[in-house]
Amino acid sequence: MVQTGIVASYMILTVLIGIWSQKRVADSRKYDGMGLGVLMCVVAGAGEWLGGTSTVGVAEYGYEYGISGAWYTIANAAGVCVLAVFFAKLYRSMEVTTVSGIVGAYIGEQARVWSAALQIVVLIAIGTSQMIAAGSVGESVFHLESTESILFLGLIVLLYTVSGGMMAVAYTNIIHMLVMYGGILLAALLCYRALPEGVDSMTQVLPASYFAMSGIGYGKISSWLTASVLGACAAQAGLQPILGSKDTRTAVRSSWLIALIVAPFGILTAFLGMIAKVLYPDLENAKMALPVLLTQLPAAAGGLVMAAIIAAVLSTASPIFLSCGTLFTRDIFRLLKKDALRQEGPEELRVSRLVTLICGCLCMALAILLRSSSRALDIVYFAYSIRGSLFVILLMGIYWRNITQTGAVLAMAATGLVSFFWIFYKNQTGTYPVSAGFSETYAAVLTSVLVTLFVSLILKRKKEEDKGEKTDDRE
């Protein structure tokens, strides 16, 4: 009862802060997050990378593999470091709020619209996974049915996100970050004290691989690093605060600070998984490592840790929902309605809020349909592969002058088809079409490169031939 009361109070506080932040939203620019300082950029950006997987998921990896499970958040931090070094200043200097806007600047408006549409699909897929996680958390905390949990927590996120936009995301994420780190630190301390002989208990019970950073396997580590670098440089939800920062210096500094916040979190949650392995070595489901550990905590401390897990889910879901509205308004609606390009009007703010609400509701509906499906992760893998290939196409647009809009758009379409086939084939046969290690991410990236190169070079050659024929005619 005490734990439920603490979590319920935390939820009420979150909603109140989110609604209060609505007063600071004067137009769609503020709603999308333009002009953010370092603190607001950092808390809003870090929330994208510290979701349910960083808590329950990494604790599961810690239970199964040891401290090397922390590579999940370390890889995310490494990706943000790449962003800080190579792209944060460039992206911010372009004065746009979306990754699709950057695609449009380098490749063209047609590619911009396709990129925005694909990213909305990606965000809905990832948002659905967060709502599924929210349903699981709500079941254990509030003892509700999965559907009721998804609706309850989903509506709370939507309430403050739709009301205050990026201002709500940033202000609530300040509280979320404090609760997440405070709760996990407290859990690590109290659970460690529950071990009979401290570190000696762990070294005696756990194999040596549990204390090695390579224990989870180099294949998994390299896969996480690849996905994280591609994702950090193309993820709209994570990049939107950076793109909205008040200047390029703020963008770069915020990126470094986000990396510093994200990296250690996984070490703490992996450590909790290792403690669970010592105390409960025979768990049938490793996903229960962190929830089971909560039984070791006093009621008040357990309530704080539960609030920390919910904070992780909310801090990721809110920027995802908001980014859907931003992408549609900035890169689709504004191009369809040319008048909106001239000035910021109330219509843009209404459209952004409406699309945010619709996409959030769609994520909740899909989460309810897929809550017990084993294919839920397939949707997430599909989304990540699309996101990675979009960055590759953007990279080619920045550094290769011969890229064409047609080549980029066809590459986006081909990438979606190949990724879907790769995941469908794996689901049906249990292995990938080419080899066991050639995942949908690698297939998507390779497809995006080959199609962009092939189509762009053919079109360039045809254009040169047409130009030559016109010259001959004049002669």
Salt bridges, closest charged atoms under 4 A:
ASP32 OD2 - ARG330 NE 2.69
GLU48 OE2 - ARG387 NH1 3.85
GLU60 OE1 - LYS287 NZ 3.29
GLU95 OE2 - ARG92 NH1 3.18
GLU109 OE1 - ARG112 NH1 3.29
ASP331 OD1 - ARG112 NE 2.64
ASP339 OD1 - ARG342 NH1 3.34
GLU344 OE2 - ARG330 NH1 3.07
GLU347 OE1 - LYS337 NZ 3.78
GLU348 OE2 - ARG334 NE 2.98
GLU464 OE2 - LYS460 NZ 3.98
GLU465 OE2 - ARG461 NE 3.48
ASP466 OD2 - LYS462 NZ 3.32
